[in-house]
Amino acid sequence: MQRVYNFSAGPSALPEEVLKKAQSEMLCYGTSGMSVMEMSHRSKDFMSILDSAESSLRELMQVPDNYKVLFLQGGASSQFAMVPLNLMNKSKKADYVNTGAWSKKAIKEAKRYGTVNVIASSEDKTFSYIPELDPATFDKDADYFHITTNNTIYGTRFAELPDTGNVPLVGDMSSDILSKHYDVSKFGLIYAGAQKNLGPAGVTVVIIREDLAGNAMDFTPTMFNYKEHIENGSMYNTPPTFGIYLIGLVLNWLKEQGGVAAIEKTNIDKANTLYNFLDESSLFKSTVAGKDRSVMNIPFVTGNEEIDAKFIKEATAAGFVQLKGHRSVGGMRASIYNAISLEGVQKLVDFMKQFEVANK
Ligand SMILES: *Cc1c(COP(=O)(O)O)cnc(C)c1O
C-alpha cells in the first residue's frame, strides 16, 4: 500500500506518526484492555487523555490562565450561532469582516440574534484579497468583532490582526490554528474545527476568555451555552472522545517538531516554495497577490479549464491528490497544513514543472 501526497482542504492529511501511534493503541490503550473508543468518558484513562490534550494546547499556544479551553462538537459551523448567542448580550451589535464563504455563513447566522455590521468585504473580487480596515468604522459599542483569520477556499489570510481596542476579537481559526504563533490575549474567543490542522472531523476547539461566558441569551440551548461546557469541563455530555485522543497525539507530534515556532518556519518555507514557482511559471498562476496570501491554502489556475482538468487527472495518477479547487474559484488548490512536509511540496512543484514543459 502506498500513501499519497494529500492536499485536501479538509478533512486533511494527518502526520503518519500519529496514525501509526493510534494504530498501535487501537486494540488496547495502555493497560486498559480496550480501545479509547470503548472507554467511559468519565474513566481515569480518558480523563487523563482530555487533561493532557488541553495542557498540550495551552503549552503550544501559550494560552493565558484566564482563558478556558473547550472540546465541543457541531463543527465550526455551530460556532457561527454559538458566538452571537453567548456574546451578543449588551448592545446586541457585532462587527464582521466578510472575507469569504465561511465569513458569510457566520454573518448570516449572527443576523438571527442581533445587528450585524459588515464593516468591510472583498466579495467584489471573489474574495481574492483582504480588505483594508479603517478603525474609524469600527463600532466601539459592539459586543464583539469577528474575523476569519485564514480563508480556506480563497487562499487569503489576515497578515495583521485588527486592533479592536476593548471590543473582544473573535477569530474563526479553523484552517490556520497552530500553523503560526498567535497571541491568544489579542482575542476574546478563538474557535476551530479540528479537521484541518488539529485532528479528525468531529471536534471543535474553543478558547474563550473567562469573563465572556455566563451571559448567554435566555433561549440559548444548554448545548450551545459556553458556561455549561466550562462548568462541566467539556463533559456536559459525552465528548468526541476518540477525536480528542487523536488531537492529543497530533499536539504531541507538534511538540516533537519543535512546537509552533518551528512549524511556522517550515510552513513559510513550504508556501514560499510553491508561490515562488507560481510567480515564475508561464503556465500556472496564483489567484492571490502580495501580503494577503495564505500560508495554508494556495489556489492556482492555468486560465484554461481543460488544462486544469488534465493537470488534476495526471497529478492524481502520480500520487498528488485532492488538488481540485473549490467550485467558486475553479482551477486547483493545494492545502499544505502542518502535516504536509516541505519534501511533499517540493515533489508537487517538481511535478508541476514537468507538466508545464509537456504542456507549453
Ligand atoms: C472548514 C471551515 C469551516 C467549517 O467547519 P465545519 O467543522 O465543517 O463546520 C468554518 N470556517 C473555516 C475557516 C473553515 O475552513
The ligand as a Tripos MOL2 file, in Angstrom:
@<TRIPOS>MOLECULE
LIG
   15    15     1     0     0
SMALL
NO_CHARGES

@<TRIPOS>ATOM
      1 C1        -13.8930   24.2630    7.2040 C.3       1 LIG1
      2 C2        -14.1810   25.5880    7.7890 C.ar      1 LIG1
      3 C3        -15.3770   25.8420    8.4830 C.ar      1 LIG1
      4 C4        -16.4740   24.8240    8.6290 C.3       1 LIG1
      5 O1        -16.1110   23.8620    9.5410 O.3       1 LIG1
      6 P1        -17.1420   22.6920    9.9660 P.3       1 LIG1
      7 O2        -16.3480   21.9930   11.0120 O.co2     1 LIG1
      8 O3        -17.3860   21.8680    8.7400 O.co2     1 LIG1
      9 O4        -18.3780   23.3130   10.4660 O.co2     1 LIG1
     10 C5        -15.5460   27.0980    9.0280 C.ar      1 LIG1
     11 N1        -14.6200   28.0540    8.9050 N.ar      1 LIG1
     12 C6        -13.4480   27.8400    8.2360 C.ar      1 LIG1
     13 C7        -12.4500   28.9430    8.1200 C.3       1 LIG1
     14 C8        -13.2050   26.6050    7.6540 C.ar      1 LIG1
     15 O5        -12.0610   26.3830    6.9890 O.3       1 LIG1
@<TRIPOS>BOND
     1     1     2 1
     2     2     3 ar
     3     2    14 ar
     4     3     4 1
     5     3    10 ar
     6     4     5 1
     7     5     6 1
     8     6     7 2
     9     6     8 1
    10     6     9 1
    11    10    11 ar
    12    11    12 ar
    13    12    13 1
    14    12    14 ar
    15    14    15 1
@<TRIPOS>SUBSTRUCTURE
     1 LIG1         1 GROUP 0 **** ****
